[in-house]
Amino acid sequence: IRKDSVNRSRSTLKGKIAEQMAPLLPEFPFNPADARFIGSPIDYIIFDGLTEVADEKSRDIRIVFMDVKHGTGTLTRTQRIIRDAVENKAVSWQTMKIADS
């Protein structure tokens, strides 16, 4: 039982490391500088093209929500709901202004 617990713990730790290291992997399809790790409920928000915007080489970006899975991992119920909201374009922008005190 103890060995099984250690193996599961090790697997979980490997997954957490892989999540944070994903932008450094060759198969990561975006500029790593455009990726922001948030960890929960999804791993990344990627501002695809932001580096070119900052360098004044472009004016366009695409915002991508990404979750990294290790092995045969699947999306959680919450992640599926977030994915569906994004795919259904249930996304908006708000600016919050705080009054001077």
TALIN-V417797 format. One record per residue. N is the residue number from 0. RES is the residue in one small letter. PHI is phi in degrees with one decimal (* if undefined). PSI is psi in whole degrees, 0 to 359 (* if undefined). OMEGA is omega in degrees with one decimal (* if undefined). Layout:
# TALIN-V417797
N	RES	PHI	PSI	OMEGA
N	RES	PHI	PSI	OMEGA
This chain:
# TALIN-V417797
0	i	*	316	-178.6
1	r	-63.5	318	179.9
2	k	-63.1	318	178.4
3	d	-62.0	318	178.9
4	s	-63.2	317	178.3
5	v	-64.2	318	179.0
6	n	-62.9	318	178.2
7	r	-65.8	320	178.2
8	s	-62.7	318	179.1
9	r	-63.6	318	179.3
10	s	-63.7	317	178.1
11	t	-62.2	316	179.6
12	l	-62.7	318	177.3
13	k	-60.2	319	178.5
14	g	-63.3	317	179.0
15	k	-63.0	319	178.0
16	i	-65.6	316	179.6
17	a	-60.3	321	178.8
18	e	-58.2	313	-175.6
19	q	-77.9	336	-179.2
20	m	-91.9	353	-174.8
21	a	-49.2	316	-178.7
22	p	-63.1	344	-180.0
23	l	-91.5	352	-179.4
24	l	-80.0	146	-178.0
25	p	-61.2	333	-178.5
26	e	-83.3	357	177.9
27	f	-67.3	121	-169.2
28	p	-84.8	9	-176.7
29	f	-129.2	166	173.5
30	n	-67.1	122	-178.7
31	p	-56.0	331	179.8
32	a	-68.6	341	-180.0
33	d	-88.4	353	-175.2
34	a	-94.8	136	176.6
35	r	-120.5	117	179.3
36	f	-78.1	126	174.8
37	i	-117.0	339	171.8
38	g	82.2	318	-177.9
39	s	-153.0	136	4.5
40	p	-82.2	350	172.8
41	i	-125.1	166	-174.6
42	d	-81.3	317	-173.0
43	y	-136.8	148	159.8
44	i	-115.7	125	-176.9
45	i	-112.3	124	176.8
46	f	-98.3	77	-173.1
47	d	-62.2	117	-178.6
48	g	101.3	356	-176.1
49	l	-62.4	324	179.1
50	t	-61.6	318	178.3
51	e	-67.7	326	176.9
52	v	-65.0	315	180.0
53	a	-62.8	327	178.0
54	d	-84.9	6	-179.2
55	e	57.8	33	176.7
56	k	-99.4	351	-177.2
57	s	-155.9	165	174.9
58	r	-123.3	3	-173.9
59	d	-117.2	139	171.2
60	i	-133.2	166	174.0
61	r	-129.5	135	-179.4
62	i	-100.4	126	-175.9
63	v	-122.7	129	172.5
64	f	-95.3	130	-175.8
65	m	-136.0	138	169.4
66	d	-119.0	136	-178.6
67	v	-99.9	130	178.4
68	k	-118.4	139	178.4
69	h	-102.5	132	179.2
70	g	69.7	231	-176.0
71	t	-100.6	23	-178.0
72	g	-58.4	149	177.6
73	t	-123.9	161	178.7
74	l	-65.9	145	173.9
75	t	-76.2	169	177.7
76	r	-57.1	314	179.6
77	t	-61.5	317	179.5
78	q	-64.7	322	176.5
79	r	-64.2	320	178.7
80	i	-65.0	318	177.1
81	i	-63.8	315	177.6
82	r	-56.6	314	-179.3
83	d	-64.1	321	178.3
84	a	-62.5	317	178.9
85	v	-65.3	314	-179.3
86	e	-65.2	331	177.3
87	n	-88.1	7	178.2
88	k	60.2	32	175.7
89	a	-87.9	59	-176.7
90	v	-129.9	141	179.1
91	s	-144.0	175	178.9
92	w	-121.1	140	173.4
93	q	-137.8	145	172.1
94	t	-115.0	127	178.1
95	m	-104.3	124	178.2
96	k	-105.4	132	179.8
97	i	-106.2	128	-178.0
98	a	-69.0	147	174.2
99	d	-66.9	144	-179.8
100	s	-97.9	*	*
